[in-house]
Amino acid sequence: MHRNIPQTILDLAPERGRQVVMRTKLGDRWRDIDWQRFVQQVRRFAGGLLALGIEPGDRVAIMSPNRPEWAFADLAIMACGGVTVPVYHTEGAEEAAYILNNSGSRFVFVRSIDELRKIETQLAQLPDLESIILIEGDSNGEAAIPLRRFLPDTVDSQLLDRRLAQVKREDLATIVYTSGTTGPPKGAMLTHDNILSAVEAAACVFSISPADSCLSFLPLSHVFERVDGYYFMLIQGATINYAESIDSVPVNLQEVRPTVVISVPRLFEKMYARVMERVGSGSWLKKQIFFAALKACTRHLHLELAGQEIPGWLDRVVRIARDKVFGKLREPLGGRIRFFVSGGAPLARNVAEFFLAAGIPIYEGYGLTETSAGIAANCEGQVRLGTVGRCMPGTEILIADDGEILIRGKTVFKGYWQNPVKTDEALRDGWFYTGDIGTLDRDGFLGITDRKKDLIITAGGENIAPQLIENRLKSDKFIANAFVFGNRKPYLVALIVPNFDNLEKYARLKKLPYLDHCGLVNHPVILDLIRRRVDRLQAGQPGFMHIKRFTLMSRDFSGREITPTLKLKRKIIRDTYADLIERMYLPQDHGIHDAGYCLTDND
C-alpha cells in the first residue's frame, strides 16, 4: 500500500525515466517534460520551501491556472509534510484573502502579477502569510519572490527525504474550499489516504495506461480535475497536456490529440449543439442521412444497454454509420479519442445518448469535494442512461428516508477546517450526508435528482427539481442557459439565456431589425420563437412542472453568479434578480407582456 501521494508518484520515476509525463505550450511549440526532469523540479520546489522554513502541517496555497508548476508546487508542499490549499486564479481579491486567512496559509504560489496584485491589496488581512512566490515574471519590489530566486541550486536531500518518509497516509494532504453556491466556502480536509483511495478506485473502473494522454483545462483547484485528471493520470503513466487557456481548448485538442477528455457537461453540451447546428444548416439529403443514421445507432445502443440480441443487419448498418456519418465527430478532438468522462454537474440524457450512439463513449460520474471526487461512475460495459453509474469500489451508498444520498468509505473527508458545526452536520453516525437527492435502482445504478436545498416546493406543495427542467431547456439549440424558480409560488418562472449565435442567425434569416442583444431578446418574433420552443420542451410534463412565464436575458450568467465549473450559484442569482423574478408573478396589467413574460437588459 502506498504511503503518501508524493512518494507514490516519485517512486514511479526510475522505471519511467525518459517517458513524457507532461507537455506545455511555449509560443508555437509544445515542450515535453519527462519523468526525470519532473522529479528534479518537484525536488527543487521542495528545496525552496525548506529554505523558507516550511514545517509539517503548514498550509501553502497555490493561486494559478493549470500548468506544470502547479504540480511541482503541489507535490513539493506535500513532500515537505505541508498541506496544499488550492485557490482559483479567477477569484476576486476578497475571496482569495478569505481562503488564505481561513486556512492560515504561510506561503502562496501565484501565477503572475495579476494574482500578486490581488493578494497585495489584502495583506493587512493576512497575518499568517509570510512569503509570495511568483511563478511568472519579476516582482517590482519585495512583495514576492520570483521563481528564479526561490528555486535553489542545491537541495538538502537528506532533510527532504526524511520529511517525505515521515508523511503518513492518514495525514492531511489538502484543504479544498467548496465553491460556496449558498454561502461562504468551507474548507474540506482531505488526507493522503482519501485521495489515494479515490485513485485506486478509479483504476479499477477506468482503463488508463502510458499510451493515453489527456488535455488538462478544468481548474486544478477543483477536486474532479485534481484527482482524476492529475493524480490518477500521473500514477497510471498517461501524459498530461496543459491547455493554454479555456478559450484555446478547441485548438489544443487538435494539436495534442488526446485519448481521454475529462470535463464538465457544458463542453459536451456545446459540442452536441454545434453538431446539431451544422446538421440543421445542411441540405435536405444530408439531414435525412444523418437522422436515419442516428435513429439506427440509437436503437443499437438501447438494445446493447438492455443486453438484448442485436440483429446482424443493424450491427452492419451501425458500423458504417459510425464510420461514414459520425466519424467526423472525432476530427475536432484530434482523431484519437477513446472516451469522455463527464462530472461536476448533471449531464443531459440526450447528450449522453447521442455520443454513445455515435460510437464515442461518454461516462458520467458523480462525486463531491468531500468525497475526493468519484462516488459513482458509468464505465465500459456498465452504462445506464439517466444515471451516474454504480458506486466506486470501497464506497457504500445509502438513500435516506427523505431521499438524501449518504456515503461511507475511505474517500470521505475528515471534516471542514475550523468548522466543527458544519462538520457535525455533514458527518453523522459514520455517514456523509451529501445534501443531494437521489435514487438507487435494483441493479445499483445511482440517479441524481437535485441538491436537497435546491428543491423547489411550490405553493401547492409540489416538490420540483429545477436542474431537470433547466437541462431540458438547455437541450434546445436556441437556449444556452436557464435558471428556474418557484419556491412557495403558484407556478414556475425562468430566467432564460438564449444561444445568441443561433438566435442571430435566425434573426438574419427572418430579416429582423435589432441593434444589440437587448433589442434582439425584446423583439416580438424572438419572444414568440422562444415561447413556442419552451412549450414544445415541456409538452407531456405535469402542469406543475411547466414554466408559465420567463425572462429573456441579454447575457449569460457570469462572475459571482457561477462557480468555476459553471454551476449556477442559485442564492446569488435569486438575490441579484429578485425584483425581476417577482415581476413575473404580477398580473398582466402590471407591464407583463400578454404572452406571459417580461424582459430585461441585464448588462
Buried (B, 14 or more C-beta within 10 A) or exposed (E): EBBBBBBBBBEBBEEBEEBBBBBBBEEEEBEBBBBBBBBBBBBBBBBBBBEBEBEEEBBBBBBBBBBBBBBBBBBBBBBBBBBBBBBBBBBEBEBBBBBBBBBBBBBBBBBBBEBBEBBBEBEEEBEEBBBBBBBBEEBEEEBBBBBEEBBBEEBBEEEBBEBBEEBEBEBBBBBBBBBBBBEEBBBBBBBBBBBBBBBBBBBEBBEBEEEBBBBBBBBBBBBBBBBBBBBBBBBBBBBBBBBBEEEEBBEBBEBBBBBBBBBBBBBBBBBBBBBBBEBEEEEEEEEEBBEEBBEBBBBBBBBBBEEEEEEEEBEEBBEEBBEEBBEEBBEBBBEBBBBBBBBBBBBBBEBBBBBBBBBBBBBBBBBBBBBBBBBBBBBEEBBBBBBBBBBBBBBEBEBBEEBBBBBBBBBBBBBBBBBEEBBEEBBEEEBBBBBBBBEBEEEBBBBBBBBBEBBBEBEEEBEBBBBBBBBBBBBBBBBBBBBBBBBEBEBBBBBBBBBBBBBBBBBEEEEBEBEEBBBBBBBEEBBEBBBEBBEEBBEEEEEBBBBBBBBBBBBBBEEEBBBBBBBBBBBBBBEBBEEBBEBBBEEEEEEBBEEBBBBBEBE
